[in-house]
Amino acid sequence: MKSERLGGKIAFITGAARGQGRSHALRLAEEGASIIATDLCEQVPSVRYPMSTPEDLAETVRAVETAGGTIVATRADVRDPDGIAAALAAGIEALGGLDIVVANAGICDFSEDDGDIAPDAWRTMIDINLTGVWNTIRPSLTALRARGGGSIVITSSVLGLKGLNNMAHYAASKHGLVGLMRSLAAQLGPDGIRVNTVHPTNVDTPMLQNDAIHGLFLPGVDHPTLEDFAEITREAVVLPIPWVESIDISNAVVFLASDEARYITGVTLPVDAGALVK
C-alpha cells in the first residue's frame, strides 16, 4: 500500500525549481501533499554558480504531476515580501489552505582567503537566506492558524551550527535561522504550529557541484575532477561517503512535516553523515 503520511495536506515550498527544493516537492507529493512551489529562476549577481531557470521550475511541475500530485508553481523572489505573499495567496486560493511551510530557498557563496566580503555580497546573502525565510513564514501564519496549526521546516546547514573558513556570511545567515526557529517555536507553539530546522552537510546538487565550489576546496588543483572533490569532501564526515543526496534531506522534511513528529518542535535536525561530530 502506498504511504500517504501527508494526505490532504498543502505544502508551500520555496526554492523548488531544482536540487533539494524539487526533491522536497516530489517527496511531499508522493506522501499525498498538494504543493505550492516558488523559485526566483534567475541569476543573482553575487552567486558564482548558475542558478535555476524557468525551465527548471517547469520540470518540477512535470515531475510532481507525473507522480500523480497537484502543484501550483509561481516565480517569486523571497527578498520581495509582497511578491512571495502574493504567490502564497494564489496557491492557497487554488488549493484551499496551508498546513506545511518548507522555507528552502537559499544561496551559497564564499569570501576570498583574506576573509573580506563585499557589502553587496553580504547583504544579498542575508536578504535571501535569512530575511527571505522570514518573508516566507510571515504571510503563512494566518493560514496555518486557520487550519488549527501546522509544521514549518527551515533549511539551515551544518554551518548553522559551526563555522568554516571563507563562509562567514553564509554561516551567519544559517546560524540566524536557528535563532529565528527557536523563537518562533516558542511563540507559535500555543497555536499548534511546530517549527524546526534541518541541517544538511554537502548535498549533491548544483549548489555544490560547480567549478567555483570545487576550486574553493581544491585551490592547488587545476581542473579538479568530481573524484578529486569527492576525496576532499569525504574528510568532512565520519560515514564513508563524500556527500548526501537531496532525498536524504527530503525524508527528514517529510518526517518533520508529518504527524509522526507531532510533538517535535524547536529542534535542529542534522542530516550530516556525522559532520558535526568529526
Secondary structure as UniProt FT lines:
FT   TURN            5..8
FT   STRAND          10..14
FT   HELIX           19..30
FT   TURN            31..32
FT   STRAND          34..39
FT   TURN            45..46
FT   HELIX           54..66
FT   TURN            67..68
FT   STRAND          71..75
FT   TURN            78..79
FT   HELIX           81..95
FT   STRAND          100..103
FT   TURN            113..114
FT   HELIX           119..126
FT   HELIX           127..131
FT   HELIX           132..137
FT   HELIX           138..140
FT   HELIX           141..146
FT   TURN            147..148
FT   STRAND          150..155
FT   HELIX           158..160
FT   TURN            165..166
FT   HELIX           168..188
FT   HELIX           189..191
FT   STRAND          193..200
FT   TURN            206..208
FT   HELIX           211..217
FT   TURN            219..220
FT   HELIX           226..233
FT   HELIX           234..236
FT   HELIX           246..257
FT   HELIX           259..261
FT   TURN            262..263
FT   STRAND          268..271
FT   TURN            273..274
FT   HELIX           275..277
//
